[in-house]
């Protein structure tokens, strides 16, 4: 059972709601994933089409609603979005995302730390999206982050876990849950993160743009479970020396000595 | 009078309140939030909070995102 900010979750797969072809597909996909944590973004109402509202298909009873501060380029913009999100949703949960560079969408470590400190003081439950920097992870935890969310690779790239050595260190040193977020492009990537000991993964693009998002959500849910079960089962160590799997003694005959 | 709504100039009748704008654009009962000149406005005050010429309104709601 995963616990974040005193809230228990059965599913370790968190879902982003962006890039879906339709609200109905998004809803069916969320259901298929069994997720209990769903991210959303904040944008201006389209005054020409005000009925366009994602909230009509999202069932807030079934999962925790996690607004993100996507679009924020610095801590001031992030804090402004955070307060808007809380006023709109009534929820204190927040995915803090500060990404000043649209080419890479990498999170600004300095602004993320500043915003975390301020938002924790305003009683938000802050889950900061961060580059996989182990020292930054510790600083964010010291500042009161409820979890840390290091990236596997840049948002939307589907490149998988490029940051494994850093994520391993983050997991080893973490005092709060570690959610690998961004760049997870295949169920095998999600399984890899979970095998490393991540507490959860957040996936959006890989599911939303799949040929069959509902099926892909199921695949990811299975991969996350498989990875976590493997981690808890105690994985065998890697070795450069071969070790036979079949017995090395008791062979059939001396003439078959080569079988020894 | 002229107010800026979501970055665009708009006209609304004098003595408009925030509720006037909501009705004018037929904004349905959604989980939107209103920011007037940088300050979040309490839903309970939409009917009473009046607008003046040059005010900047942001009307924000949730959309899909990662």
Interface residues (C-beta under 8 A of the other chain):
Chain A: X16 X17 X18 X19 X20 X26 X39 X40 X41 X42 X43 X44 X45 X47 X50 X51 X53 X54 X55 X67 X68 X70 X83 X84 X85 X87 X88 X89 X155 X156 X182 X202 X204 X205
Chain B: X5 X6 X7 X8 X25 X26 X27 X28 X30 X31 X32 X33 X35 X40 X58 X59 X60 X61 X62 X63 X64 X65 X66
